[in-house]
Amino acid sequence: MIKVVIISEKAVIESIHPNPEPELRIAWAQEGPESRGYAAFKENGELLYAVDKDNIFELLVRAELNHLRLGGVETAYCSNEAMFPGLYMLGFKDNGDKVETNVEEFFARGCH
């Protein structure tokens, strides 16, 4: 079973993402000893990038959004065009040069 944990410890984040900003978090997917991928995001709702090694993009995004929802973030957004196709499939909508979703509405829509 794949487990996703949200990493907030600066020393761990620095091993993945050099010179991280204080609000940077990593959603890390692990199955046994193998990493299945990870995604970087900020506590303000910005999704930065995903390294999907095992077709778990949706799992990573859902973990990020769940963490943001628990933190009271209303809107998640992304300006990384490489992520747009996957985010469109999850119901994110265009908003100028970024895509976004209302976090509560995302979970209220159910599975896609």
C-alpha positions in Angstrom: 0.0 0.0 0.0 1.3 3.4 -0.9 1.5 5.9 2.0 1.8 9.6 1.5 3.3 11.8 4.2 3.6 15.6 4.3 7.1 16.6 5.1 7.7 20.0 6.8 11.1 19.5 8.4 13.5 21.9 6.7 16.5 19.5 6.8 14.5 16.8 5.0 13.1 19.2 2.5 16.6 20.6 1.7 17.7 17.1 0.7 14.9 17.1 -2.0 14.6 20.8 -2.9 17.6 23.1 -2.4 17.1 26.5 -0.6 13.5 25.9 0.3 11.2 28.8 1.4 9.8 28.3 4.9 6.3 27.5 3.7 7.5 24.8 1.3 6.1 21.3 1.9 6.7 17.9 0.2 4.1 15.2 -0.2 6.2 12.1 -0.2 4.7 8.8 -1.5 6.3 5.6 -0.2 5.6 1.9 -0.6 7.9 -0.3 1.4 11.5 0.9 0.9 10.6 2.5 -2.5 9.7 6.1 -3.1 6.8 6.2 -5.7 7.1 10.0 -6.2 6.7 13.3 -4.5 5.2 16.7 -5.0 6.2 20.2 -3.8 3.7 22.8 -2.7 3.4 25.8 -0.4 1.2 26.4 2.6 -0.5 29.2 0.7 -2.1 26.8 -1.8 0.5 26.9 -4.6 1.2 23.5 -6.2 4.8 23.7 -7.6 5.8 20.4 -9.2 5.4 16.7 -9.1 7.9 13.9 -9.6 5.6 11.0 -10.4 7.5 7.7 -10.7 4.6 5.4 -10.6 1.4 7.1 -12.1 0.4 8.5 -8.7 -0.1 12.1 -9.7 -3.7 12.2 -8.5 -2.7 10.6 -5.2 0.0 13.3 -4.7 -2.4 16.1 -5.6 -5.1 14.8 -3.3 -2.7 14.5 -0.4 -1.5 18.1 -1.0 -5.1 19.4 -1.2 -6.1 17.5 1.9 -3.2 19.0 3.8 -4.2 22.5 2.6 -7.9 21.9 3.5 -6.9 21.0 7.0 -4.9 24.2 7.2 -7.9 26.3 6.1 -6.7 27.1 2.6 -9.7 27.8 0.3 -8.0 27.9 -3.2 -5.2 25.8 -4.6 -3.5 26.9 -7.7 -0.6 26.1 -10.1 1.4 28.1 -12.6 3.5 25.1 -13.7 2.2 24.3 -17.2 3.7 20.8 -17.1 1.1 20.0 -14.4 -1.9 21.5 -16.2 -3.0 18.3 -18.1 -3.2 16.3 -15.0 -4.9 19.1 -13.0 -7.5 19.6 -15.7 -8.4 16.0 -15.4 -8.9 16.5 -11.7 -11.3 19.5 -12.3 -8.9 22.5 -12.0 -10.0 25.4 -14.1 -8.1 28.1 -16.1 -7.6 31.5 -14.4 -5.3 33.5 -16.6 -1.7 32.0 -16.5 -2.6 29.5 -13.8 -5.2 26.8 -13.0 -7.0 26.6 -9.7 -9.7 24.9 -7.7 -11.7 25.6 -4.6 -10.4 23.0 -2.2 -13.7 22.2 -0.4 -15.5 21.9 -3.8 -12.8 19.6 -5.0 -13.5 17.1 -2.3 -17.3 17.7 -2.5 -17.2 16.6 -6.2 -16.1 13.2 -5.2 -14.0 10.8 -7.3 -13.3 11.7 -10.9 
